[in-house]
Amino acid sequence: MSREHDIVLYGATGYVGKLTALYLAGRVEATGARIALAGRSTEKLAAVRDACGPAARDWPLIEADTTRPATLAAMAASTQVVLTTVGPYTKYGLPLVAACAEAGTDYADLTGEVNFVRESIDVYGKQAADTGARIVHCCGFDSIPSDLSVYALYRRAQEDGTGELLNTTYVLSKFRAESAVARRRRWWR
């Protein structure tokens, strides 16, 4: 399936969206990915694109809004995958999941809202499977480290033959966000 874009970053003008755009701009030359930025305001999207430097100068801008489903449908149909940072997902997420499921477009978010995840699976899971869309939730800090840690514990318990893993307690005792702070300072100058 050939589409205009490889990746559309939806919500690129929000705080996490801007950081994600900067991250993608730092890797686009190595990958050759065709990236577009999407959100409600092309003026704000242009400012984000400009802040990303020369690697992003030709990135297309897509005006899309969860209150206008046709814009989401067009955006989803134009790309292989939509990365979204637009939350809260319970309020804004389902229309985009619907558009991606219908278009056969892969979708990834960073939600931690389990009620949204459950509803999107119940409502759009079959359609996504039928069209080949992969709907991937919880790709954010609150989900990935804990999920991978529990999986590692599960595998270790299986390998050791110690029995079934029944309960886990995950405690974050130290966290350093210096790189995120440094990027934020650079961004707002």
C-alpha positions as CSV (number, residue, x, y, z in Angstrom):
1,M,0.0,0.0,0.0
2,S,1.6,3.3,-1.1
3,R,0.6,6.4,0.8
4,E,1.8,10.0,0.8
5,H,3.3,9.8,4.2
6,D,5.0,7.2,6.3
7,I,4.3,8.9,9.6
8,V,1.8,11.6,10.6
9,L,2.4,13.1,14.1
10,Y,-1.1,14.3,15.2
11,G,-1.0,16.8,18.1
12,A,2.4,18.2,17.1
13,T,1.8,21.6,18.7
14,G,1.3,20.3,22.3
15,Y,4.2,19.9,24.7
16,V,4.7,16.2,24.1
17,G,4.0,16.6,20.4
18,K,6.7,19.2,20.1
19,L,9.2,16.9,21.8
20,T,8.2,14.1,19.6
21,A,8.6,16.3,16.5
22,L,12.1,17.2,17.6
23,Y,12.9,13.5,18.2
24,L,11.7,12.6,14.7
25,A,13.6,15.5,13.1
26,G,16.8,14.2,14.6
27,R,16.3,10.8,13.0
28,V,14.5,11.4,9.7
29,E,17.7,11.7,7.6
30,A,18.9,8.3,8.8
31,T,15.6,6.6,8.1
32,G,14.3,8.5,5.1
33,A,10.8,8.5,6.6
34,R,8.2,10.8,5.0
35,I,6.8,12.7,8.0
36,A,3.9,15.1,8.2
37,L,2.7,17.2,11.2
38,A,-1.0,17.4,12.0
39,G,-3.1,19.5,14.3
40,R,-5.8,22.1,14.5
41,S,-3.7,25.1,13.5
42,T,-1.4,25.1,10.5
43,E,0.2,28.4,11.8
44,K,1.2,26.6,15.0
45,L,2.3,23.5,13.1
46,A,4.5,25.7,10.9
47,A,6.2,27.1,14.1
48,V,6.9,23.6,15.3
49,R,8.3,22.5,11.9
50,D,10.5,25.6,11.9
51,A,11.8,24.8,15.4
52,C,12.7,21.3,14.2
53,G,15.4,22.7,11.9
54,P,16.4,21.8,8.3
55,A,15.5,18.1,8.5
56,A,11.9,19.1,8.8
57,R,11.7,22.1,6.5
58,D,9.7,20.1,3.8
59,W,7.4,18.3,6.1
60,P,3.8,18.8,5.0
61,L,1.3,20.3,7.5
62,I,-2.2,18.7,7.8
63,E,-5.1,20.5,9.5
64,A,-7.1,18.0,11.3
65,D,-9.5,18.1,14.3
66,T,-11.3,15.5,16.3
67,T,-14.5,17.5,16.0
68,R,-14.3,17.1,12.2
69,P,-14.2,13.4,11.5
70,A,-13.7,14.0,7.7
71,T,-10.4,15.6,8.5
72,L,-9.3,12.6,10.5
73,A,-10.4,10.2,7.8
74,A,-8.4,12.1,5.1
75,M,-5.3,12.3,7.4
76,A,-5.5,8.5,8.2
77,A,-5.9,7.6,4.6
78,S,-2.8,9.6,3.7
79,T,-0.3,7.7,5.9
80,Q,1.0,4.4,7.0
81,V,0.9,5.2,10.7
82,V,-0.5,8.0,12.9
83,L,1.3,8.8,16.1
84,T,-1.0,10.8,18.4
85,T,-0.3,12.9,21.5
86,V,-3.8,14.4,21.6
87,G,-5.4,13.6,25.0
88,P,-7.2,13.1,27.1
89,Y,-7.9,10.1,24.9
90,T,-11.3,9.3,26.5
91,K,-12.5,12.7,25.2
92,Y,-10.6,13.0,21.9
93,G,-9.3,9.5,21.0
94,L,-12.1,7.4,19.5
95,P,-12.7,9.4,16.3
96,L,-9.0,8.9,15.3
97,V,-9.1,5.2,16.2
98,A,-12.2,4.9,14.0
99,A,-10.5,6.7,11.1
100,C,-7.4,4.6,11.3
101,A,-9.4,1.3,11.7
102,E,-11.4,2.2,8.6
103,A,-8.4,3.2,6.5
104,G,-6.2,0.3,7.5
105,T,-3.7,2.7,9.0
106,D,-1.5,1.8,12.0
107,Y,-2.1,3.9,15.1
108,A,0.0,4.5,18.2
109,D,-0.8,6.7,21.3
110,L,0.7,7.3,24.7
111,T,-2.5,6.9,26.7
112,G,-2.7,5.4,30.2
113,E,-6.5,5.6,30.2
114,V,-7.5,1.9,30.4
115,N,-11.2,2.7,29.9
116,F,-10.4,4.3,26.5
117,V,-8.2,1.3,25.6
118,R,-11.1,-1.1,26.4
119,E,-13.7,0.9,24.5
120,S,-11.5,1.2,21.4
121,I,-10.9,-2.5,21.4
122,D,-14.6,-3.3,21.9
123,V,-15.8,-0.8,19.2
124,Y,-13.0,-0.9,16.6
125,G,-10.9,-4.0,17.2
126,K,-12.6,-6.2,14.6
127,Q,-12.7,-3.5,12.0
128,A,-9.0,-2.8,12.6
129,A,-8.2,-6.5,12.3
130,D,-10.2,-6.8,9.1
131,T,-8.4,-3.8,7.4
132,G,-5.0,-4.7,8.7
133,A,-4.7,-1.6,11.0
134,R,-2.6,-2.2,14.1
135,I,-4.0,-0.1,17.0
136,V,-1.2,0.2,19.6
137,H,-2.1,2.0,22.9
138,C,0.0,2.9,25.9
139,C,3.3,3.8,24.3
140,G,4.1,6.3,27.0
141,F,6.2,6.4,30.1
142,D,3.5,5.3,32.4
143,S,3.0,2.1,30.5
144,I,6.1,0.8,28.7
145,P,8.6,0.6,31.6
146,S,6.1,-1.2,33.9
147,D,4.9,-3.6,31.1
148,L,8.4,-4.6,30.1
149,S,9.4,-5.0,33.7
150,V,6.5,-7.3,34.4
151,Y,7.2,-9.3,31.2
152,A,10.8,-9.7,32.2
153,L,9.7,-11.0,35.6
154,Y,7.3,-13.4,34.0
155,R,10.0,-14.8,31.7
156,R,12.4,-15.1,34.6
157,A,9.8,-17.0,36.7
158,Q,9.1,-19.3,33.8
159,E,12.8,-20.0,33.2
160,D,13.5,-20.6,36.9
161,G,10.6,-22.9,37.2
162,T,9.5,-21.0,40.3
163,G,5.8,-21.1,39.3
164,E,3.2,-18.7,38.1
165,L,3.7,-15.0,38.5
166,L,0.7,-13.9,40.5
167,N,1.4,-10.4,41.7
168,T,4.0,-7.7,41.0
169,T,4.7,-4.4,42.6
170,Y,6.5,-1.8,40.5
171,V,8.2,1.0,42.4
172,L,10.1,3.8,40.7
173,S,12.7,4.9,43.2
174,K,14.8,7.2,41.0
175,F,14.0,9.2,38.0
176,R,16.2,11.8,36.2
177,A,14.6,13.9,33.5
178,E,17.5,16.1,32.7
179,S,17.4,15.5,28.9
180,A,13.7,16.5,28.8
181,V,14.4,19.6,30.8
182,A,17.3,20.6,28.5
183,R,15.1,20.1,25.4
184,R,12.4,22.2,26.9
185,R,14.8,25.1,27.6
186,R,16.0,24.9,24.0
187,W,12.5,24.8,22.7
188,W,11.2,27.9,24.4
189,R,14.1,30.2,23.6
